[in-house]
Amino acid sequence: MYDIIVIGAGPAGLAAASTAALEGLHVLVLDEYIKPGGRLLGQLYEEADGNWWNGIDESAKLYDQAIHAGVEILLQTAVHDMERHESSWFIYTEDVVFSSKQLLLATGAAESPLPIPGWTLPGVMSVGAAQVMTNVHRVKPGDRGIIIGVNVLSAAIAMELHLAGIDIAAMALPPLNRITTKHARPKEVVEALLHASYLAPSRLLRIGSKFMTNPFMRQLGITFYPKNGVTMWGVPIQLRKAVIEIYGTNQVEGVIVSTIDKDGNPIYGSEENIACDFVCIDGGLYPLTELAELAGCPFYYVNELGGYVPLHNEKMETPIEGLYVAGNITGIEGAKVAISQGIVAGYSMAIRSGKQGLADKLQDALNTVHDTRRQAAIQFHPKIELGRDIIQKQWEKYQSRLVQI
Ligand SMILES: Cc1cc2nc3c(=O)[nH]c(=O)nc-3n(C[C@H](O)[C@H](O)[C@H](O)COP(=O)(O)OP(=O)(O)OC[C@H]3O[C@@H](n4cnc5c(N)ncnc54)[C@H](O)[C@@H]3O)c2cc1C
């Protein structure tokens, strides 16, 4: 019987485990992957202050901290079920059933696919897969690629592929259909992209993007966006072109792109071929919440957090006794926010275990989450603060309903 089991050895789970273990709790972390670090492992970018954020190094630091704090970590161990009996959690893995008094779900996020003709051909992958192949396993996804979907994540990953010496022929939008709408309309794409402008490789482009915060300039920018795109890190970024088909006989051989109008509709007769041997698709991220569903946690849909999220408060508690959540399962944000949420969850669980004198540390950790969010280099959703307010209000409503009952 552990005091705490954490599912997920990403930044949120490892930070929570170290925090709780340093307060004297017996903590086990379970993760299905072969390495600790979660999605942090694939990250590599230059921050606004010129320092490099290297996910492999950051993961190693978090892992070492956890081991030194006395945390047990079991990798290649997928959790597929859980139940609560008489104040204990029972966690089902393939070989062993583990038990704990408290449980933290830090399972992260998953990628949404975008259906595009030809997307089942070998050589088509999600951008996250290309990131893991390149930065974690040091395997080139191909010689010449196309990225479909222009957003904060694909922009960051295009830069990482470029740094690895992989030729990206273009980034372009997906074709407009009922599923792709927000990824296929240039205006909506520009809105979201402005939050990645710090990644722009020249000061001029960074300053240019500031002008685009004005709605009139934004419309003007889209209308006059060059038909051949703007080149960043040697990659042409096409906001007025959509990939309408991926083609090839036994594997990807190329894509057909069409020029689109400012609303995302194709202009017939403008089709052209681009040869490539791999294609990355980016349809955005959503919180990976299945285990919270199994635990019986109530859910809310909050667009600003990336989809359905388990109900939780800012101390990372859920309404289910002894169940906590932290990191991307609560909403899509960068790794630094996930770490700071993990520390909050660690203190919350330690306090619930009866550890005294932690109120100030918890308050400091809560303040750090807000500061980290405000300074975040990568912001997946421009209205993340609003999303956090919405879920906190839902929590308060839920609690006041419980009091009435
Ligand atoms: C494809 C992708 C690319 C990303 N790229 C970036 C980026 O470049 N920059 C950035 O700032 N953010 C990026 N993110 C966001 C990223 O999720 C956060 O930065 C951060 O890693 C979130 O931390 P986390 O601890 O919440 O989850 P994660 O880092 O995702 O860790 C979750 C862990 O839970 C484990 N897990 C999940 N389910 C189970 C289960 N049932 N049983 C056992 N283990 C389980 C997973 O194996 C994983 O190790 C990316 C996310 C994704 C999905």
The ligand as an SDF file (V2000), in Angstrom:
LIG
                    3D

 53 58  0  0  0  0  0  0  0  0999 V2000
    2.5540   15.3740  -29.3870 C   0  0  0  0  0  0  0  0  0  0  0  0
    2.7810   16.4500  -28.3590 C   0  0  0  0  0  0  0  0  0  0  0  0
    3.8020   17.3680  -28.5600 C   0  0  0  0  0  0  0  0  0  0  0  0
    4.0080   18.3810  -27.6320 C   0  0  0  0  0  0  0  0  0  0  0  0
    5.0130   19.2670  -27.8700 N   0  0  0  0  0  0  0  0  0  0  0  0
    5.1820   20.2790  -26.9970 C   0  0  0  0  0  0  0  0  0  0  0  0
    6.2130   21.2400  -27.2180 C   0  0  0  0  0  0  0  0  0  0  0  0
    6.9550   21.1770  -28.2020 O   0  0  0  0  0  0  0  0  0  0  0  0
    6.3650   22.2390  -26.2920 N   0  0  0  0  0  0  0  0  0  0  0  0
    5.5560   22.3170  -25.1750 C   0  0  0  0  0  0  0  0  0  0  0  0
    5.7170   23.2240  -24.3450 O   0  0  0  0  0  0  0  0  0  0  0  0
    4.5790   21.4320  -24.9740 N   0  0  0  0  0  0  0  0  0  0  0  0
    4.3670   20.4230  -25.8400 C   0  0  0  0  0  0  0  0  0  0  0  0
    3.3750   19.5220  -25.6370 N   0  0  0  0  0  0  0  0  0  0  0  0
    2.5130   19.7170  -24.4800 C   0  0  0  0  0  0  0  0  0  0  0  0
    3.0190   18.7940  -23.3940 C   0  0  0  0  0  0  0  0  0  0  0  0
    2.0240   17.8550  -23.2050 O   0  0  0  0  0  0  0  0  0  0  0  0
    3.4080   19.5550  -22.1510 C   0  0  0  0  0  0  0  0  0  0  0  0
    4.4810   20.3930  -22.4380 O   0  0  0  0  0  0  0  0  0  0  0  0
    3.8410   18.6390  -20.9950 C   0  0  0  0  0  0  0  0  0  0  0  0
    4.6620   17.5810  -21.4340 O   0  0  0  0  0  0  0  0  0  0  0  0
    2.6260   18.0950  -20.2760 C   0  0  0  0  0  0  0  0  0  0  0  0
    3.0800   17.3810  -19.1710 O   0  0  0  0  0  0  0  0  0  0  0  0
    2.1990   16.2620  -18.4910 P   0  0  0  0  0  0  0  0  0  0  0  0
    3.0350   15.7530  -17.3700 O   0  0  0  0  0  0  0  0  0  0  0  0
    0.8680   16.7970  -18.1910 O   0  0  0  0  0  0  0  0  0  0  0  0
    1.9840   15.1340  -19.5980 O   0  0  0  0  0  0  0  0  0  0  0  0
    2.9810   14.3160  -20.5230 P   0  0  0  0  0  0  0  0  0  0  0  0
    4.2830   14.9710  -20.6490 O   0  0  0  0  0  0  0  0  0  0  0  0
    2.2210   14.0200  -21.7480 O   0  0  0  0  0  0  0  0  0  0  0  0
    3.1780   12.9460  -19.7210 O   0  0  0  0  0  0  0  0  0  0  0  0
    2.1200   12.0480  -19.5360 C   0  0  0  0  0  0  0  0  0  0  0  0
    2.6820   10.6750  -19.2640 C   0  0  0  0  0  0  0  0  0  0  0  0
    1.6080    9.8070  -18.9020 O   0  0  0  0  0  0  0  0  0  0  0  0
    1.8450    8.5350  -19.4450 C   0  0  0  0  0  0  0  0  0  0  0  0
    0.5500    7.8200  -19.5270 N   0  0  0  0  0  0  0  0  0  0  0  0
   -0.5800    8.2370  -20.1450 C   0  0  0  0  0  0  0  0  0  0  0  0
   -1.5670    7.3320  -19.9870 N   0  0  0  0  0  0  0  0  0  0  0  0
   -1.0440    6.3150  -19.2540 C   0  0  0  0  0  0  0  0  0  0  0  0
   -1.5840    5.0750  -18.7710 C   0  0  0  0  0  0  0  0  0  0  0  0
   -2.8530    4.7120  -18.9840 N   0  0  0  0  0  0  0  0  0  0  0  0
   -0.7580    4.2460  -18.0730 N   0  0  0  0  0  0  0  0  0  0  0  0
    0.5360    4.5870  -17.8130 C   0  0  0  0  0  0  0  0  0  0  0  0
    1.0870    5.7670  -18.2540 N   0  0  0  0  0  0  0  0  0  0  0  0
    0.3070    6.6200  -18.9580 C   0  0  0  0  0  0  0  0  0  0  0  0
    2.4790    8.8200  -20.8020 C   0  0  0  0  0  0  0  0  0  0  0  0
    3.2450    7.7080  -21.2500 O   0  0  0  0  0  0  0  0  0  0  0  0
    3.3420   10.0550  -20.4870 C   0  0  0  0  0  0  0  0  0  0  0  0
    4.6740    9.7000  -20.1810 O   0  0  0  0  0  0  0  0  0  0  0  0
    3.1660   18.4790  -26.5030 C   0  0  0  0  0  0  0  0  0  0  0  0
    2.1560   17.5390  -26.3060 C   0  0  0  0  0  0  0  0  0  0  0  0
    1.9650   16.5170  -27.2200 C   0  0  0  0  0  0  0  0  0  0  0  0
    0.8440   15.5050  -26.9930 C   0  0  0  0  0  0  0  0  0  0  0  0
  1  2  1  0
  2  3  1  0
  2 52  2  0
  3  4  2  0
  4  5  1  0
  4 50  1  0
  5  6  2  0
  6  7  1  0
  6 13  1  0
  7  8  2  0
  7  9  1  0
  9 10  1  0
 10 11  2  0
 10 12  1  0
 12 13  2  0
 13 14  1  0
 14 15  1  0
 14 50  1  0
 15 16  1  0
 16 17  1  0
 16 18  1  0
 18 19  1  0
 18 20  1  0
 20 21  1  0
 20 22  1  0
 22 23  1  0
 23 24  1  0
 24 25  2  0
 24 26  1  0
 24 27  1  0
 27 28  1  0
 28 29  2  0
 28 30  1  0
 28 31  1  0
 31 32  1  0
 32 33  1  0
 33 34  1  0
 33 48  1  0
 34 35  1  0
 35 36  1  0
 35 46  1  0
 36 37  1  0
 36 45  1  0
 37 38  2  0
 38 39  1  0
 39 40  1  0
 39 45  2  0
 40 41  1  0
 40 42  2  0
 42 43  1  0
 43 44  2  0
 44 45  1  0
 46 47  1  0
 46 48  1  0
 48 49  1  0
 50 51  2  0
 51 52  1  0
 52 53  1  0
M  END
$$$$
